[in-house]
């Protein structure tokens, strides 16, 4: 599974922005046919994304294409226009039901078989952005082609009639629900967008809080947000060193026949070991 600390949205009809995005060293680049493309630019977005997939070298950045929501009337032409050029993944927004993933998965599998690609080489990421989507998380997360759930905070707040605040307390239940289900199904939870892309401090606070909650990465909408976001979701050298000490001392404690033990004045037991192992695994992947 890829590392997705920062998932950057680029308007699908903007060749200049997409071309610039591949120079940023961002984890994932999502070329957008949905909110990032005006109604009269949908066709141009499809053509531009197909051209980018065909001609640009994305390097180590994951190349994703976001289609319009299932039921919008645009989604079938969206996916069929970009799929022949083998994106790493298709992003489905405003997802509420697992049948919507299955619809896309069948189209993708047919393309994989037709082109001789490995089955499941094109993954699916979904945006869960409504109350119904949150209620159906368990069913959604069980689909075998699913790699990540992207939580859409602005749309979710609108769907429940909440007023968005800077500390996002009105989103906490839904954010934790996404994290919990993703952990249970071993898929990645991607956190909300910081809308004010000029406020670097607000971005840092929000990203660090999201990382502490358990998100693996965050959506971003501007190149200036890349570095801050990636840093927030990268284990620090101190965190990695402490995790190594926990693993090493836990193994020594077990060999001595001990259970829980004290390290730097803190009690260490199995849950802390598991958390330390996750920190080391994440650091290794990054």
C-alpha positions in Angstrom: 0.0 0.0 0.0 1.3 3.5 -0.9 2.1 6.2 1.5 -0.4 9.0 1.2 0.6 11.7 3.6 -0.5 14.5 1.3 -3.1 14.0 -1.4 -3.1 17.1 -3.7 -6.1 18.0 -5.9 -5.4 19.6 -9.3 -8.2 20.9 -11.6 -8.5 18.3 -14.3 -8.7 20.9 -17.1 -5.6 22.8 -16.0 -2.6 21.4 -17.9 -0.2 24.0 -16.4 -1.1 23.1 -12.8 -0.9 19.4 -13.4 2.5 19.8 -15.1 3.7 21.7 -12.0 2.3 19.2 -9.6 4.7 16.4 -10.8 7.7 18.6 -9.6 6.5 18.9 -6.0 7.4 15.5 -4.6 3.9 15.1 -3.3 2.7 11.6 -2.4 -0.5 11.5 -4.4 -1.8 13.8 -7.3 -5.5 13.7 -7.8 -6.6 15.2 -11.1 -10.1 16.3 -10.7 -13.2 16.0 -12.9 -15.6 16.7 -10.1 -15.5 19.9 -8.0 -12.3 21.1 -9.6 -13.9 21.3 -13.1 -16.7 23.6 -14.0 -19.8 22.1 -15.7 -18.7 23.5 -19.0 -15.1 22.1 -18.5 -16.0 18.5 -17.8 -15.0 17.3 -21.3 -11.9 19.3 -21.3 -10.9 17.9 -17.9 -11.3 14.3 -19.2 -9.1 15.0 -22.2 -6.5 16.9 -20.2 -6.2 14.1 -17.6 -5.9 11.5 -20.3 -3.2 13.5 -21.9 -1.3 13.9 -18.6 -1.5 10.1 -17.9 -0.3 9.4 -21.4 2.6 12.0 -21.6 3.8 13.1 -18.1 6.2 11.3 -15.9 4.7 11.3 -12.4 7.9 9.8 -10.8 7.1 8.4 -7.4 3.9 10.4 -7.1 0.7 8.4 -7.2 -1.5 9.4 -10.2 -5.2 9.5 -9.4 -8.3 10.6 -11.3 -11.4 11.8 -9.5 -14.6 11.2 -11.4 -17.9 12.8 -10.8 -20.2 11.1 -8.3 -22.2 8.0 -9.2 -25.6 9.2 -10.4 -24.3 12.5 -11.6 -24.7 11.5 -15.3 -21.0 12.2 -16.0 -19.4 9.3 -14.1 -19.4 6.7 -16.9 -17.7 8.9 -19.5 -15.3 10.2 -16.8 -14.0 6.7 -15.9 -14.0 5.4 -19.5 -12.0 8.4 -20.7 -9.1 8.1 -18.3 -9.0 4.3 -17.6 -7.2 3.3 -20.8 -4.1 5.2 -19.7 -3.8 3.2 -16.5 -4.0 5.6 -13.5 -2.9 4.2 -10.2 -6.4 4.7 -8.8 -9.8 6.1 -9.4 -11.3 8.4 -6.7 -15.1 8.2 -6.3 -16.6 11.2 -4.5 -19.7 11.4 -2.3 -19.9 7.7 -2.0 -22.8 6.3 0.1 -23.2 2.7 -0.9 -20.8 -0.2 -1.7 -22.7 -0.9 -4.9 -21.2 2.3 -6.2 -17.7 0.9 -5.7 -18.7 -2.4 -7.3 -19.9 -0.5 -10.4 -16.5 1.1 -10.8 -14.6 -2.1 -9.9 -16.3 -4.1 -12.7 -15.4 -1.4 -15.3 -11.8 -1.4 -14.0 -11.5 -5.2 -14.0 -12.7 -5.4 -17.6 -10.0 -2.9 -18.5 -7.3 -4.8 -16.6 -8.3 -8.0 -18.4 -8.5 -6.4 -21.8 -5.1 -4.7 -21.5 -3.2 -7.5 -19.7 -2.8 -5.5 -16.5 -2.5 -7.2 -13.2 -5.9 -7.6 -11.4 -6.3 -4.9 -8.8 -3.5 -2.8 -10.3 -5.9 0.1 -10.4 -7.1 0.8 -6.9 -10.2 2.7 -5.7 -10.3 5.5 -3.2 -13.6 6.9 -2.1 -14.8 10.2 -0.6 -17.3 9.7 2.3 -18.9 13.1 2.7 -22.5 12.5 3.9 -24.4 11.2 6.9 -25.5 8.2 4.9 -21.9 7.5 3.9 -20.8 7.5 7.5 -23.6 5.1 8.5 -22.5 2.7 5.7 -18.8 2.8 6.5 -18.5 -0.8 7.5 -20.1 -2.1 4.3 -18.1 0.3 2.2 -14.7 -0.5 3.7 -15.1 -4.2 3.1 -14.7 -4.0 -0.7 -11.5 -5.7 -1.8 -10.4 -3.1 -4.3 -10.7 -0.2 -1.8 -7.4 1.4 -0.7 -8.5 4.5 1.2 -11.5 6.5 2.6 -11.2 10.2 2.1 -13.3 12.2 4.6 -15.0 15.3 3.1 -15.5 17.6 6.1 -17.2 20.5 4.3 -19.8 18.3 2.5 -20.4 16.3 5.7 -21.1 19.4 7.7 -23.6 20.6 5.1 -25.3 17.1 5.0 -26.0 17.2 8.8 -26.7 21.0 9.1 -23.6 21.7 11.2 -21.7 25.0 11.2 -18.0 24.6 10.4 -15.7 25.9 13.0 -11.9 26.3 13.0 -11.4 23.6 15.6 -13.7 21.2 13.6 -15.3 19.8 16.8 -18.5 19.3 14.8 -16.6 16.7 12.6 -15.0 14.8 15.4 -17.4 11.9 15.6 -17.3 11.3 11.8 -13.5 11.6 11.6 -13.1 9.0 14.4 -15.6 6.8 12.7 -13.6 6.8 9.5 -10.4 6.1 11.3 -11.9 3.3 13.3 -13.3 1.5 10.3 -10.2 2.0 8.2 -8.1 0.5 11.0 -10.4 -2.5 11.2 -10.2 -3.2 7.4 -6.5 -2.2 7.0 -7.1 0.7 4.6 -6.0 4.3 4.8 -8.0 7.1 6.3 -7.4 10.5 4.6 -8.3 13.7 6.6 -10.1 16.9 5.7 -8.9 19.9 3.7 -7.6 23.0 5.3 -9.6 25.5 3.2 -7.5 28.6 4.0 -4.4 27.5 2.1 -2.6 30.7 3.0 -2.8 30.0 6.8 0.2 27.7 7.3 -0.1 27.7 11.1 -3.8 26.6 10.9 -2.7 23.9 8.5 0.0 22.7 10.8 -2.3 22.5 13.8 -5.0 20.7 11.9 -2.6 18.3 10.2 -0.8 17.4 13.5 -4.2 16.9 15.2 -5.3 14.6 12.3 -2.1 12.6 12.6 -2.7 12.2 16.4 -6.2 11.0 15.8 -4.9 8.3 13.5 -5.3 9.6 10.0 -2.5 8.4 7.6 -2.7 11.5 5.5 -4.5 14.7 4.5 -6.1 16.3 1.5 -4.5 19.5 0.2 -5.4 22.0 -2.4 -2.3 24.1 -2.9 1.4 23.4 -3.5 2.3 25.5 -0.4 0.5 22.9 1.8 2.7 20.0 0.7 5.7 20.3 3.0 3.8 21.1 6.2 1.4 18.2 5.6 4.1 15.7 4.8 6.0 16.7 7.9 3.0 16.3 10.2 2.3 12.8 9.0 6.0 11.7 9.1 7.2 10.2 12.5 9.8 12.4 14.0 13.4 11.1 14.6 12.6 11.2 18.4 9.4 9.2 17.9 11.2 6.6 15.8 14.1 6.3 18.4 11.6 5.9 21.3 9.6 3.3 19.3 12.9 1.3 18.7 13.6 1.5 22.5 10.2 0.1 23.3 10.6 -2.8 20.8 14.1 -3.6 22.0 13.3 -3.4 25.8 10.0 -5.3 25.4 11.8 -8.2 23.7 14.4 -8.2 26.5 11.6 -8.0 29.1 9.8 -11.0 27.6 13.0 -13.1 27.6 13.4 -12.4 31.3 9.8 -13.6 31.8 8.4 -10.2 32.7 5.1 -8.7 31.6 4.6 -5.0 31.8 7.6 -3.0 32.8 8.8 0.6 33.4 10.6 2.7 30.8 11.5 6.3 31.5 8.9 6.3 34.3 6.1 5.0 32.0 4.5 1.6 32.1 5.0 -0.4 28.9 2.7 -3.2 27.9 1.4 -4.8 24.7 -0.7 -1.9 23.4 2.3 0.4 23.6 4.4 -2.2 21.8 1.8 -2.4 19.0 1.8 1.4 18.7 5.6 1.5 18.5 5.6 -1.2 15.8 3.2 0.9 13.8 5.4 4.0 14.1 8.4 2.0 12.9 6.5 0.4 10.0 5.2 3.8 8.9 8.7 5.3 9.1 10.1 2.5 7.0 7.5 2.9 4.3 8.1 6.7 4.1 
